[in-house]
Amino acid sequence: MTPIEAAFDWVEQSPLSMWVRGESMLAFPLILSAHTLGMGFLAGISAGIDLRLLGLANRVPLSALAKFYPVMWLALALNFASGSLLLIGYPYKAFTNPVFYVKLTLIAAAVYLVVRIRSQILLQPDPDAASVLRQGRLLAITSLACWAGVICAGRLLAYTYTWLRVGMPNNF
């Protein structure tokens, strides 16, 4: 057994991991629901801002959209916490799946774009200026693509793993 496998086994046998996996009938559904709600708020608000940058709801001032960022940061924190718990429940399943790393990379890119849109577009003195909007449209398209990729990769995680472990290897 490698040191990594020993660490994964230790995590899987921890009381917290067993609680997440089903010692409590409510733990896993509640954690997954919190993760879904967080994703909905984070990706949903970001998508709303992106769509506004692409020309929808033109009467909504761009500068007003910056007020949604505290909600997005709260949703990101919720997703970090719930995602960490899901990871503790099934470390082999996540860490041995390349789709997990695709998801993490897309999350990092999407959050980077959220920050860039806020600083380079929404907080500008004239966010409706043509040059700012041109840059905003490119960032918005890229952001939408990243969030769509995050959601797809997240859903695929349930079906693309090769190791589940929880006691013994389970290769497909």
C-alpha positions as CSV (number, residue, x, y, z in Angstrom):
1,M,0.0,0.0,0.0
2,T,1.4,3.4,-1.0
3,P,1.4,6.3,1.4
4,I,-1.3,8.0,-0.6
5,E,-3.5,4.9,-0.3
6,A,-2.9,4.8,3.4
7,A,-3.9,8.4,3.7
8,F,-7.1,7.8,1.7
9,D,-7.9,4.7,3.8
10,W,-7.3,6.7,7.0
11,V,-9.7,9.4,5.7
12,E,-12.3,6.9,4.6
13,Q,-12.3,5.2,8.0
14,S,-12.6,8.4,9.9
15,P,-15.9,9.1,11.8
16,L,-16.5,12.2,9.7
17,S,-16.2,10.2,6.4
18,M,-18.5,7.5,7.7
19,W,-21.0,10.1,8.8
20,V,-20.9,11.7,5.3
21,R,-21.3,8.4,3.6
22,G,-24.4,7.3,5.5
23,E,-24.0,6.8,9.2
24,S,-26.6,9.5,9.3
25,M,-29.4,9.1,6.7
26,L,-29.6,12.9,6.3
27,A,-25.9,13.9,6.1
28,F,-25.2,13.1,2.5
29,P,-28.5,14.5,1.1
30,L,-28.1,17.7,3.2
31,I,-24.5,18.2,2.2
32,L,-25.3,17.5,-1.5
33,S,-28.3,19.9,-1.3
34,A,-26.1,22.6,0.2
35,H,-23.5,22.1,-2.5
36,T,-26.3,22.4,-5.2
37,L,-27.7,25.5,-3.7
38,G,-24.3,27.1,-3.4
39,M,-23.6,26.2,-7.0
40,G,-26.9,27.6,-8.1
41,F,-26.3,31.0,-6.4
42,L,-22.6,31.2,-7.5
43,A,-23.0,30.1,-11.1
44,G,-26.5,31.6,-11.4
45,I,-25.5,35.1,-10.3
46,S,-22.3,35.0,-12.4
47,A,-24.4,33.9,-15.4
48,G,-26.8,36.7,-14.8
49,I,-24.0,39.2,-14.8
50,D,-22.5,37.6,-17.9
51,L,-25.8,37.7,-19.7
52,R,-26.1,41.4,-18.8
53,L,-22.7,42.0,-20.3
54,L,-23.8,40.2,-23.4
55,G,-26.7,42.6,-23.9
56,L,-29.7,41.2,-21.9
57,A,-31.5,43.4,-19.5
58,N,-29.8,46.6,-20.8
59,R,-31.8,48.8,-18.4
60,V,-30.0,47.3,-15.4
61,P,-27.0,49.4,-14.6
62,L,-23.8,47.4,-14.7
63,S,-22.4,49.1,-11.6
64,A,-25.5,47.8,-9.6
65,L,-24.4,44.2,-10.3
66,A,-21.4,44.5,-8.1
67,K,-23.8,44.4,-5.1
68,F,-24.3,40.7,-5.8
69,Y,-20.7,39.8,-5.0
70,P,-21.1,39.2,-1.3
71,V,-23.8,36.6,-2.1
72,M,-21.5,34.9,-4.6
73,W,-18.6,34.8,-2.0
74,L,-21.0,33.3,0.6
75,A,-22.0,30.7,-2.0
76,L,-18.4,30.0,-2.8
77,A,-17.7,29.4,0.9
78,L,-20.7,27.1,1.2
79,N,-19.5,25.1,-1.9
80,F,-16.0,24.9,-0.5
81,A,-17.3,23.6,2.8
82,S,-19.8,21.2,1.3
83,G,-17.4,20.1,-1.4
84,S,-14.7,19.3,1.2
85,L,-17.2,17.2,3.1
86,L,-18.1,15.3,0.0
87,L,-14.4,14.8,-0.7
88,I,-13.8,13.4,2.8
89,G,-16.7,11.0,2.2
90,Y,-15.2,9.5,-0.9
91,P,-11.5,10.5,-1.3
92,Y,-10.6,7.6,-3.7
93,K,-13.6,8.4,-5.9
94,A,-12.5,12.0,-6.4
95,F,-8.8,12.0,-6.3
96,T,-8.4,9.1,-8.8
97,N,-10.9,10.7,-11.3
98,P,-9.4,13.1,-13.9
99,V,-12.8,14.8,-14.3
100,F,-12.4,16.0,-10.7
101,Y,-9.2,17.9,-11.7
102,V,-11.0,19.3,-14.7
103,K,-13.8,20.6,-12.4
104,L,-11.3,22.2,-10.0
105,T,-9.4,23.9,-12.9
106,L,-12.7,25.2,-14.3
107,I,-13.7,26.5,-10.9
108,A,-10.4,28.3,-10.5
109,A,-10.8,29.9,-14.0
110,A,-14.4,30.8,-13.4
111,V,-13.7,32.5,-10.0
112,Y,-10.7,34.3,-11.6
113,L,-13.1,35.6,-14.3
114,V,-15.7,36.7,-11.7
115,V,-13.0,38.8,-10.0
116,R,-11.8,40.2,-13.3
117,I,-15.3,41.1,-14.4
118,R,-15.8,43.0,-11.1
119,S,-12.6,44.9,-11.2
120,Q,-12.2,45.5,-14.9
121,I,-15.8,46.1,-15.8
122,L,-18.3,46.6,-13.0
123,L,-16.2,48.9,-10.9
124,Q,-15.0,51.1,-13.8
125,P,-16.1,54.8,-13.8
126,D,-18.0,54.2,-17.1
127,P,-18.7,50.4,-17.3
128,D,-21.0,51.1,-20.4
129,A,-18.2,52.5,-22.5
130,A,-17.7,50.7,-25.7
131,S,-14.2,49.5,-25.0
132,V,-15.1,48.3,-21.5
133,L,-18.2,46.4,-22.9
134,R,-16.1,44.8,-25.7
135,Q,-13.7,43.4,-23.1
136,G,-16.7,42.5,-20.8
137,R,-18.3,40.5,-23.6
138,L,-15.3,38.3,-24.1
139,L,-15.0,37.8,-20.3
140,A,-18.7,37.0,-20.1
141,I,-18.5,34.3,-22.9
142,T,-15.5,32.7,-21.3
143,S,-17.2,32.8,-17.8
144,L,-20.4,31.2,-19.1
145,A,-18.3,28.4,-20.7
146,C,-16.4,27.8,-17.5
147,W,-19.5,27.6,-15.4
148,A,-21.2,25.3,-17.8
149,G,-18.0,23.1,-17.7
150,V,-18.0,23.1,-13.9
151,I,-21.6,22.0,-13.8
152,C,-21.1,19.3,-16.4
153,A,-17.9,18.0,-14.8
154,G,-19.6,18.0,-11.4
155,R,-22.4,15.9,-12.7
156,L,-20.1,13.5,-14.5
157,L,-18.2,12.8,-11.3
158,A,-21.0,10.6,-10.1
159,Y,-20.5,8.4,-13.2
160,T,-16.9,8.5,-14.3
161,Y,-14.9,7.2,-11.3
162,T,-12.8,4.1,-11.5
163,W,-12.1,3.7,-7.7
164,L,-14.7,3.8,-5.0
165,R,-12.7,1.9,-2.4
166,V,-14.5,2.2,1.0
167,G,-12.8,-1.0,2.2
168,M,-11.5,-2.6,-1.1
169,P,-10.6,-1.6,-4.7
170,N,-13.5,-1.4,-7.1
171,N,-12.1,-1.1,-10.6
172,F,-14.5,-0.8,-13.5
